Amino acid sequence: MTELQLSQEAVEAYWTRSTLWKQPLEEMAGDPVSRLIARLVLLARRKYILDIDGEENVSREQDPFILVANHNQYAEAIVMGALLAFLRRGKRVRFLADWNFALIPPVALVYHYAQCILLDQKPARPKFLGVFKPLFVGEVSGFDQAKHALANGDCVGIFPEGTTNRDPHHLLKGHSGAARLSLETGAPLVPTGIHYPGYTGVRRIGERAAAAVRFGAPLRPGSAVEKPPLREVRQWHEEMMGAISQLCGKGLTRRRRHKRG
């Protein structure tokens, strides 16, 4: 890509089947399964990517960073990982993901090869499937795994709203874990807006909606602080959510959660 912003026509031309198969993914050179999965995911969803803006903000030269994005569809959890790997020539962004979705075999396969960091807070549905939880999560918390990944130069991806939010107009207040991770490690936040231009009314955002992806300029916290004060964490979280709001076109709200949809 030579343009910093791609129009819908340019995106459609770029995400051709031929391009997706031929694009070098040198960071996955020794991992043919990961390359195949990334290509297949983008082949399946390429028509739903309308626009890409700010690619330079997630280039490999920016590593390590914490990508933070709004979350509107279940599919985003997989598509964003594949999209970033493709834009970064195979270098992954390791997304934090709920362990219970790994109970679905195809999702578990994608999680494994995308090197996702699994979170253990949410229960399985139905609850008796919780007996399989030790197979997916260990004794080290997802937060500490993310810190270790950043220390090793890897990038981490987080959806701070904490759940899918299909409201086309308002963000959820979200959780401050990404802000705290940034302050404790000194890693910049890259706010990302996933915008659905076709949803301007009251309709909830559907799984087949087409999106524009906007990567914002990094927010840099300064030097790492082992135990940042709660006030600073909250302020950094609010600044982060404000940046995401500007990029995705959704307003801020005080609501933390809603029923999953």
Secondary structure, DSSP 8 states (H G I E B T S, - for coil): ---SEE-HHHHHHHT-HHHHHHS--GGGTT-HHHHHHHHHHHHHHGGGEEEEE-GGGGSGGG-S-EEEE----STHHHHHHHHHHHHTTT--EEEEEEGGGGGSHHHHHHHHHTT-EEE--S--SSGGGGGGGGGT--SS-HHHHHHHHHHTT-EEEE-TT-S----SSB-----SHHHHHHHHH---EEEEEEE-TT--SS----TT--EEEEE---B---S--SS--HHHHHHHHHHHHHHHHHHHT-B--S-------
